[in-house]
Amino acid sequence: MTMRRLDVAGTKSWEEWHVADNTPIFPVKDFFQIHHRLWKHFQINADFDPIIIDGHDLTSKPEVILPKYFKKLGIPYKESYLEWKEDNDILEKKWRGSADFVLMDTKVAVYTQAANSCKFLPPKFPRGTPSNPGWNITPDLEEVIEGALPYYNEMYENRLQ
């Protein structure tokens, strides 16, 4: 069986495919730069300080991060927010946001665990370790990572802790 990366047209071999140039969903190469620019824009032009939350921090210690987040937003915090009733009906009918299309389909593999959860679950792997130790970082992926690190690192240093 021949392994192929995501190539909708099926025109490129594994060796020819480049993650930064051939990802139709979003600009992988510029993902952190775009978020960094937006963050800087709000720092300069908004009358509030934008909040950065690291997903690993949130899932590792939600009892620390959530109260601080709610305080910054000026919303009362309740400890009961750390757990919730597993109810896909709430997801599909009540939640609103930019990812409505994802929340409507709780069968999408990436979101199934979150949609069927009732509390924050800690990450399976420590920060900085690959989520799948068998994966190799290809040269094109290494290029994307190296390009993203300056933006990621600055935002990481300014995250809510």
C-alpha positions in Angstrom: 0.0 0.0 0.0 1.3 3.4 -0.9 1.1 6.1 1.7 -0.1 9.5 0.6 -0.3 12.7 2.4 -3.5 14.8 2.0 -3.4 15.4 -1.8 -7.0 15.8 -3.0 -6.0 15.6 -6.6 -3.7 12.7 -6.0 -1.0 14.3 -8.2 2.0 14.4 -5.8 4.1 11.7 -4.3 4.9 11.6 -0.6 8.3 13.1 -1.4 6.9 15.9 -3.5 4.2 17.0 -1.0 5.0 19.9 1.3 2.8 20.6 4.4 3.3 24.4 4.2 2.2 24.6 0.6 -0.4 21.8 0.2 -2.7 22.1 3.1 -6.1 23.3 1.7 -7.8 23.8 5.1 -5.7 26.7 6.6 -2.3 28.3 6.1 -0.2 26.0 8.2 2.9 27.9 7.6 1.4 31.2 8.8 -0.9 29.9 11.5 1.0 31.2 14.6 2.1 34.4 12.8 -1.5 35.2 12.0 -2.6 34.7 15.7 0.5 36.6 16.9 -0.4 39.6 14.6 -4.0 39.6 15.8 -2.8 39.4 19.5 -0.4 42.4 18.9 -3.1 44.3 17.1 -5.4 44.0 20.1 -2.6 44.9 22.5 -2.1 48.2 20.7 -5.7 49.1 19.5 -8.1 47.6 22.1 -9.0 48.9 25.5 -8.5 45.5 27.0 -5.5 43.1 27.3 -6.1 40.0 25.1 -6.0 36.8 27.0 -3.9 33.8 25.9 -4.7 30.4 27.3 -2.5 27.4 26.5 -4.6 24.3 26.0 -2.0 22.1 27.8 -2.2 24.4 30.9 -6.0 24.5 30.8 -6.4 20.7 30.6 -3.5 20.1 33.1 -4.8 22.5 35.8 -8.2 23.8 35.0 -8.8 24.6 38.7 -6.0 27.2 38.4 -6.6 28.6 34.9 -10.4 28.9 34.8 -10.8 31.1 37.9 -8.1 33.5 36.5 -9.8 33.5 33.1 -13.2 34.3 34.6 -11.7 37.0 36.7 -10.1 38.7 33.7 -13.4 38.6 31.9 -15.2 40.0 35.0 -17.5 36.9 35.2 -18.2 35.2 38.5 -16.5 31.8 38.7 -18.0 28.7 40.2 -16.1 25.5 41.0 -19.0 23.6 39.4 -17.6 24.8 36.0 -14.9 22.1 36.3 -17.4 19.4 35.6 -20.6 19.2 33.6 -23.3 16.8 32.6 -22.5 14.8 29.5 -25.3 16.0 27.1 -24.8 16.3 23.4 -28.2 17.9 23.2 -26.7 21.0 24.9 -23.8 21.0 22.5 -26.0 20.8 19.4 -28.8 23.2 20.5 -27.3 25.7 23.0 -23.6 26.3 22.2 -22.7 29.1 19.8 -19.4 30.2 18.4 -17.2 30.1 15.4 -17.0 26.3 15.4 -20.8 25.7 15.2 -20.2 23.5 12.2 -17.9 21.2 14.3 -20.2 21.2 17.4 -23.1 20.1 15.2 -21.2 17.0 14.2 -20.0 15.4 17.4 -19.0 12.3 15.5 -15.9 14.0 14.0 -13.1 11.9 15.4 -11.1 14.9 16.7 -14.0 16.3 18.7 -15.7 13.1 19.9 -13.8 12.9 23.2 -14.5 16.6 24.1 -18.2 16.3 23.0 -18.7 13.2 25.2 -16.8 14.5 28.2 -18.0 15.6 31.6 -14.8 17.3 32.8 -11.4 18.5 31.7 -9.0 15.6 31.1 -5.2 16.1 31.5 -3.1 15.6 28.4 -1.9 12.1 27.7 1.6 13.3 27.0 3.9 15.8 28.8 4.4 19.2 27.1 7.0 19.0 24.4 6.7 15.3 23.6 5.2 13.9 20.4 1.6 12.7 20.8 2.6 9.7 18.7 6.2 8.7 19.4 6.3 6.7 16.2 5.8 9.8 14.0 8.8 11.2 12.3 9.2 15.0 11.9 9.7 15.5 8.2 11.9 18.3 6.9 8.9 20.3 5.7 7.2 20.0 9.0 10.5 21.0 10.8 10.5 24.1 8.6 7.0 25.0 9.7 7.8 24.4 13.3 10.9 26.5 13.2 9.0 29.3 11.5 6.3 29.2 14.1 8.4 29.0 17.2 9.2 32.7 17.6 5.5 33.6 17.5 4.5 30.7 19.7 7.2 31.4 22.3 6.3 35.0 22.7 2.7 34.3 23.1 3.4 31.4 25.4 5.5 33.7 27.7 2.5 36.0 27.9 -0.2 33.3 28.6 -2.5 33.2 31.5 -0.7 31.2 34.2 
